[in-house]
Amino acid sequence: MNFRKITFLLSTCLFCSGLLAQNVEISTPNTSMVISAPVGGNLNYLYYGAKLSPTDLENIESAEPSIYSAYPVYGMNCQVESALAVKHGDGNMSLEMEVVNVSTRTEKDGEVTVVELKDKVYPFYVDVYYKTLNGTDVIETWTEVKHQEKKPVVLNRFQSAYLPIRRGDVWLSHLSGSWANEGKLTQERLEPGVKIIKNKDGVRNTHTAHPEVMFSLDGKPQENSGATIGAALCYSGNYKLMVDTHDDEYHHFFAGINEENSAYTLPKGESFVTPAVALTYSDEGLSGSSRNFHKWARDYKLANGNQLRKILLNSWEGVYFDINQEGMDQMMSDIASMGGELFVMDDGWFGGKYQRNTDNSSLGDWVVDTRKLPDGIEGLIRDAKKNGVKFGIWIEPEMSNTTSELYEKHPEWIIKAPQREPVLGRGGTQVVLDLANPQVQDFIYNLVDDLMTKYPDIDYIKWDANMGIQNHGSNYLTADKQSHMYIEFHRGLEKVLQRIRAKYPELTIQDCASGGGRANYGLLPYFDEFWVSDNTDALQRVYMQWGTSYFFPAIAMASHISAAPNHQTFRTIPLKYRIDVAMSGRLGMEIQPKNMTEEEKALCKNAIEEYKMIRPIVQLGDLYRLQSPYDNLGVASLLYATPEKDKAVFYWWKTEQFVNQHLPRVKMAGLDPNKNYKVKELNRVDNEPLNFEGKTFSGAYLMANGLEMPYNHKLDYHKLNDYSSRVLYLEAAQ
Ligand code: DGJ
């Protein structure tokens, strides 16, 4: 039982008012959140942090502020920010909520506490939910808004959650970037004023910013020490996260759907459910909060989150749109010969009347182009079987092109304003389908269902989305509901995904959106993984994957070995370094193997074999980030350890190269100080083994001192280069 309710007579003030105070503890194995929810009184926030003892719990009210509503509403305290602001049917714009009931129930995956609030005057209700997930230190919180007023109520702001965070020297870590530069980490001290992190793309919400943040409560962020609070809004659409710091002792954090151009008209008897915000607390620094998120994700928020992922070759950077039977067969045979397990055919395989030879046509015409693939998908599956690999396929279901048979048949299915020309996206012809429309939802569901029914051997789908909503307008929604468009798009998408997952729970589906445009926990419950970025440059990936790992586990982060020079940065990075970076996530390849030398193929073959050995540690283990590339010390390093701490993999990548430079020696973390670990270098290219190859060290030594990495590789002269990286496998002696 991780829910404790403490009922006792409160301080004089509440006592005089005759209220029975009711503090509610929502607890996880290592954390407590306490709210005050006396029936007839206010729902107030009291505490969120490390687990409280019974004594602390009993006295918490006297030590904590109890002045902040746990879900502030607009109207009776207008000068501060609120989470919910509405306009009642009679024009009244105020809310004043009181607790009417508190209950808890046990579900199969955790416990749910519901605080029911009612407006003091209007039949207007808000249920505030807190859910703990068994075995994790994450609390999900969200709200359900409903009413019985005669006329509809307009929701002008409808955030999911609010959390006050004590001021001091609090730092915010968050991700930002752009296409091909996703997941860039920014860390900044919170100062007076308002910090807003938001998205308005409509479709893809994580290119430019992310709906997840971390707060370091004890000063400058540390990876492995200090108190941190993490928050992840589980939503795939437009969002707004805000930290408001004004004249009191707290930073005021809000997270939820971005209400801009999205005022929501709620009819009597219907309810509006906000997306959950997942909160976590750790006193083991940022990496500690990341581990909490990763475990929660693998156990509850990622499709098949605890099943090892296959090592794949994706055709995109190898052949782009140049798809043909022979070429696919050759790629399958090549990845099979290197030990890979899956081949994924990317864009360019479909189109009837219009051929998809570039990005300007055919989306929506999901028929195999028999001019390119005369034997159809059957032929591809036949070749996959022949080569001993599984087969996967790319689709972009939510989109069309104006040059397509689908658009010719259903011009009314696209998002666009009435009486205006559509704004066109990728290739000068791309348009977004209106997922509010149930016919569009059926069309998308049927696309997947037909593929899977006809070709049950399809093992993997890459689901792409390469355009945002650029022009406002749903042809399906009525005129008075146009402001629901963004919300209904994502509700429609979720409905489709729920149907797909109900029928195909084990199908692997990659969540891709022009690279990393959709790394969010709104969608990930339906996907097994996501494409981190269209940028596959290994050096830039060190930075991008570092940031992305704040919130997402390695098992979900598709990380591919690609060609040199790199197709996005044109940088030439040796294969060893490209492999060592890709091997820190869900390893795959994105390259034309036919252009690789035999030596390169052998290196990849060896890497794939070694990755298979460490795959459970990387994909299911605990992450300890050790040396941040953002510290600009010339090196980045991290480590994965099994929960039992009997095996670990240590990664070390130089991020710059100067003669006679001085790099810090990286101390390890996450090992058992009392265990002795034998060191083995993986992906070795040097002519000589490392000094400590095969030697054994205690976890205590490795964590206090680390191992001295040579700054360069020992190679024949003509192979020397300006990159250096190491992967060490550590195994505890029996
Ligand atoms: C964008 C994706 O991010 C790429 O990996 C690739 O699938 C292209 N779309 C195909 O058009």
Boltz pocket constraint, residues with backbone or C-beta under 6 A from the ligand:
constraints:
  - pocket:
      binder: B
      contacts: [[A, 316], [A, 346], [A, 347], [A, 359], [A, 394], [A, 464], [A, 466], [A, 512], [A, 513], [A, 514], [A, 515], [A, 516], [A, 531], [A, 533], [A, 534]]
      max_distance: 6.0
